């Protein structure tokens, strides 16, 4: 009897020991954090990934770092690691040769298209009464079919999306030989991200033919393609009171940005200075309450007003105090007609950025076709290195380098 009891106790102890070891191991694993791989060799990164049971993907890119050195990693240092975590790294191929730069016509002082959209309507092109994919006479509203066509066009023409905020800051992270493009949407229309309900997990369900539905579809079609856009809202946000808060957070979590379009879509040429402060301040205050420190301090000027940065109300758009907040706007966007300058150009003015109206007009009046035809020989073409500005030596007098990046001429 005693032997049987002792055996049972022994078995229980073993089981408890195994359980304890499991939990200790699990806790240790849960507390393990990602290290900084930048500067290590590819082989060191491979060993780290293997030791931590990670799925490693390696790309190569030209840079001014030593050959075979890790220059980028997808998991931020300090992130708690999970089992079978996917890790992407970029390894340096060393400096690109002048022959390669010439082959790709690299020019980081070229022009950059900032596309201006408003509404995306669940229609085909033949369901409208206007040219191409225009839903309205002036082409501010676009069909879902046309928007899909636009995205494919940009992609096949060698344009790669970057964040508007990064453009303003001179952070052009685009692979060698490709060109940056920025997408913006004004007015916070419901068809930008139309919510059709909430699933069993509490996640919003999005109409696949709204702007975000189409962008997310494009993201799945080209998984290595960075898809992003900036949405400029009035105080009604996305005109879906039941879902507005969820929408804001969903957009931020999925790589999109939110900016300021004034509280009531004001015409700044028809109001006074104090009213201008209120128009801008109210939206900043609203965003500060709902997504603090997660929105971009950029204003898309309604109607493009006040049309001239010398206007008396323009300083109120850039800086002011409204109730509980002090705001400072880093950039404004015009209702424009053409591409704007590289952020490294002496002609670049972040406080008054031009945009291209995304519409069809048979290749005239600065429609999409006309603008991209004009960009054929003037576009920004990347060297693939976010920390280097590469330009033809003939353009050196046009260079502005406020971030003190490495400059290469060829």
Secondary structure, DSSP 8 states (H G I E B T S, - for coil): -HHHHHHHHHHHHHHHHHHHHHHHHHHHHHH-B----TTSBHHHHHHHHHHTT-EEEEEEE--SS-TTBEEEESS-TT-B--TT-EEEEEEE-----HHHHHHHT-BTTSBBEEEEE-EEES--GGGSSSSTTBSSTTS-EEEHHHHHHHHHHHHHTTEEE--HHHHHHT-----TT-EEEEEEEETT-GGGS-EEEE-TTS-EEE-TTSHHHHHHHHHHHTTTS----EEEEBTTBTS-TTTHHHHHHHHHHTT-EEEE--SS---TTSS-HHHHHHHHHHHHHHHHHHSTTTS--EEE-GGGTTSSTTSTTHHHHHEEEETTEEEE-SEEE---SS-B--TTBTT--TTSB--EE---STT-TT-HHHHHHHGGGTB-B--S-TTEEEE-GGGGGGB--TT--EEEE-
